[in-house]
Amino acid sequence: MSTQRNFVNGQFVEPAGTARIAVYNPATEALIDHVPAATSSEAVEAVEAAAAAQKLWGKLTSIERAEHLRSFASALEARAEDIGQALAAESGKSVADASNEARYAAQITRYHAEWARRIEGEIIPSDTPDENLFLQREPIGVVACLIPFNYPVYTLLRKIAPALIAGNTVVVRPSNNTPISAFEIARAVQQSSLPAGVVNILTMDHDTAANVCTHKAVGLITLTGSVNAGRIVLDYCKANIAKPSLELGGKTPAIIEADADLEQAASAIVASKTTHCGQLCTAVERVYVHESVHDRFLALLKEKISAVQFGDRATDASLMGPLVNASSRRNIHAMVERAVADGAVLETGGVIPEGPGHFYPPTLLSGCRQDMEIIQEEIFGPVLPVLKYRDIDEALAMANDHQFGLSSVLYTENYRTAMKVANAIESGELYVNRTPADPYQGFHAGWKRSGLGGDDGKHGMLEFTQTRLVVMKY
């Protein structure tokens, strides 16, 4: 019998229904546990608890809210090993990586607590004599947070920390692939000084999630997920004209100029593509190499990616871990097969291994074309397609010829080239001579179909506010 419970209004509550969600270890395919699937009435209760708590939470001074966030961050640090053990089992990460994710989540919580004395309004000159215009920042109310499976601990805090410091309360729906670590986070909430109802965490099916997101008290829905999931959230937003904040698909291009440090670039790109089996929104997804260094760079990529071994990270943390589930592996392998059928050259990988676990080998494809599915659609796995280009204008044209615009990478030693790309690349981020890492003091926001709004930094925190203009005649 499962001991997992949904977390509502400061308490772990007994399930009202009998429906359960099975959680599996993706490295062994063993059943870990069952978590309760919240009923619609339980979900409504959570939203109502959040709405009631927000009335008091929003009236606290921001510095008081910051003290509660620091208490929460300390509880996360104290429970980092417990959170890490749960996350490692349900995600296939090593315990060390999973525990460090919890510690990093505590860091971003402390970072957002520092906004307490920095959430600013504006004084605007009026056209009317003896009058001032004051623009104030206010909380939105209840925020529905929809969390992905790939970095579920960090992303959960990436969402709720700025929401809380701005005066909102939250109802969190973790991924059904990685929910147990979220309940460990709930225990940290319970051990902190956060008031009851400020943070609520429930597992649920899609219909119940729709009931949460369309509740009249929900003023903002924040999601990290696919484009299709983003479209569903936009439909939810229609019910109450709730504000969306969406971080969606990515297809990070890496442009390798002839003057680049090829060894450094190859090592970084392979690491980007094989970390957590390539399941990162900003992992390098397509590589454009100058024709004069294409063959040398392809050989370096092949050497380094072929050296990466995969397997259960519970037994060897140096290995690349599994994909999230069997469906993901089937879809990725089918993309590789279609690319090869369409003329791509399979340099290494590209086979489904025997045995348990949702593993897929690091795979390198050369001879790709811009119009191929493998270039135009997100892979979200350890597959790296390579193309060559003649000059930087052609590289930019191909990099920008895309539905996504989340992140991008450039390797060059020429500052003129770097500035040209910085001013022309159609993405929310550009990393020069390094691969993406999403610094939490920056702003992680996508262009095109990669999203609306964004996370991190001042601008990410302000996503969780709304404005009031006060026109004062004196």
Stockholm file with secondary structure:
# STOCKHOLM 1.0

chainA/1-474         MSTQRNFVNGQFVEPAGTARIAVYNPATEALIDHVPAATSSEAVEAVEAAAAAQKLWGKLTSIERAEHLRSFASALEARAEDIGQALAAESGKSVADASNEARYAAQITRYHAEWARRIEGEIIPSDTPDENLFLQREPIGVVACLIPFNYPVYTLLRKIAPALIAGNTVVVRPSNNTPISAFEIARAVQQSSLPAGVVNILTMDHDTAANVCTHKAVGLITLTGSVNAGRIVLDYCKANIAKPSLELGGKTPAIIEADADLEQAASAIVASKTTHCGQLCTAVERVYVHESVHDRFLALLKEKISAVQFGDRATDASLMGPLVNASSRRNIHAMVERAVADGAVLETGGVIPEGPGHFYPPTLLSGCRQDMEIIQEEIFGPVLPVLKYRDIDEALAMANDHQFGLSSVLYTENYRTAMKVANAIESGELYVNRTPADPYQGFHAGWKRSGLGGDDGKHGMLEFTQTRLVVMKY
#=GR chainA/1-474 SS CCCCCEEETTEEECCSSCCEEEEECTTTCCEEEEEECCCHHHHHHHHHHHHHHHHHHTTSCHHHHHHHHHHHHHHHHHTHHHHHHHHHHHHCCCHHHHHHHHHHHHHHHHHHHGGGGTCCCEEEECSSTTEEEEEEEEECSEEEEECCSSSHHHHHHHHHHHHHHTTCEEEEECCTTSCHHHHHHHHHHHHSSCCTTSEEECCCCHHHHHHHHTSTTEEEEEEESCHHHHHHHHHHHHHHTCEEEEECCCCEEEEECTTSCHHHHHHHHHHHHHGGGGCCTTSEEEEEEETTTHHHHHHHHHHHHHTCCBSCTTTCTTSBCCCSCHHHHHHHHHHHHHHHHTTCEEEECCCCCSSSSCCCCCEEEESCCTTSHHHHSCCCSSEEEEEEESSHHHHHHHHHSSSEESCCEEECSCHHHHHHHHTTCCSSCCEESSCCCCCTTSCBCCEETTEESCBSHHHHHHTTEEEEEEEEEC
#=GC SS_cons         CCCCCEEETTEEECCSSCCEEEEECTTTCCEEEEEECCCHHHHHHHHHHHHHHHHHHTTSCHHHHHHHHHHHHHHHHHTHHHHHHHHHHHHCCCHHHHHHHHHHHHHHHHHHHGGGGTCCCEEEECSSTTEEEEEEEEECSEEEEECCSSSHHHHHHHHHHHHHHTTCEEEEECCTTSCHHHHHHHHHHHHSSCCTTSEEECCCCHHHHHHHHTSTTEEEEEEESCHHHHHHHHHHHHHHTCEEEEECCCCEEEEECTTSCHHHHHHHHHHHHHGGGGCCTTSEEEEEEETTTHHHHHHHHHHHHHTCCBSCTTTCTTSBCCCSCHHHHHHHHHHHHHHHHTTCEEEECCCCCSSSSCCCCCEEEESCCTTSHHHHSCCCSSEEEEEEESSHHHHHHHHHSSSEESCCEEECSCHHHHHHHHTTCCSSCCEESSCCCCCTTSCBCCEETTEESCBSHHHHHHTTEEEEEEEEEC
//
